[in-house]
Amino acid sequence: MSEVYYRRTNDRKSFIERILQVFSSKFQNWDNVVFYLNICSNEPYPSTTHPEVLSKLLSFFRDKNVMIVAGPSVDSVIREEIPSSHPLRLVAKRFGLDVRNLNLMKTSKVKGKNMTLRLANVGFDDKNIISLTVLREHKLCKLSCALENQLGFLSVKDKFLLYARVKDFHHTIAEVNLIVKPKFFVVDAIEVLIGAQERRYGGKARTLGYMVAGEDPVAIDSFCLELMKDVSTKLSVLKPSEIKYLRLAEELGIGSTRYVAVEV
């Protein structure tokens, strides 16, 4: 049974400090680290990773070989160029780094179990990816959290096919997570969006007041679904098995909907 670490807090920095202590023996052996940010559009937090989260983690990993990446939505004005003034690029620059746009990288066809996807060619086998996302309700798949975040690695063409409903949204989420496997996840649920995954689609901010982390994205999403029941009427009646991508991801062996919640 997977462990999901959480704290009811508004203090991102202290939570991350504690998580880094808990997983210090794991992280100290990493030479290469990829931070994968949640940047869908030019909207600020809670549509996008909070700058404090990235800053605190970069401080810890500053002696490692670090890459920072993000894959904006294809219908966003920043699809091809994340502005130099973007808060997350400014954080990266303080550490002598920048945010690389996955949409501009070369891509490769990769076969999952039931579909072939074209993904940004980051090199997944030798990379320690840490996914930094924000908890939100999603119009198409109900929940945007640890698993849905990996859709940013899709090629621009595959993203168009996905949002045009040519590719099945739920199956694609499950399949991309068979290929892109972050080794750690940090979910910011201090503020969340309900109704939609971004304000431009009708999402409305609500204060939830949690930070969440762990290694199993299926367990994390299942736990975060429970958290969202406090603020979302639509999600309040759902079990993890009733969210199709969660059920598919568990069937594919990506993780488990059964978990132990560990307060830190």
Secondary structure, DSSP 8 states (H G I E B T S, - for coil): -EEEEEEE-S-HHHHHHHHHHHTHHHHTT-SEEEEEE-B-SS--TTSB--HHHHHHHHHHTTTSEEEEEE---TTSTTSS---TT-HHHHHHHHTT--EEEGGGS-EEEEE-SS-EEEEE---STT-EEEEEEEEEEETTTEEESTTGGGGGGB-HHHHHHHHTTSS-HHHHHHHHHHH---SEEEEEEEEEEESSSSGGGT-EEEEEEEEEEES-HHHHHHHHHHHHTTT-TTGGG--GGGSHHHHHHHHTTS--S-EEEEE-
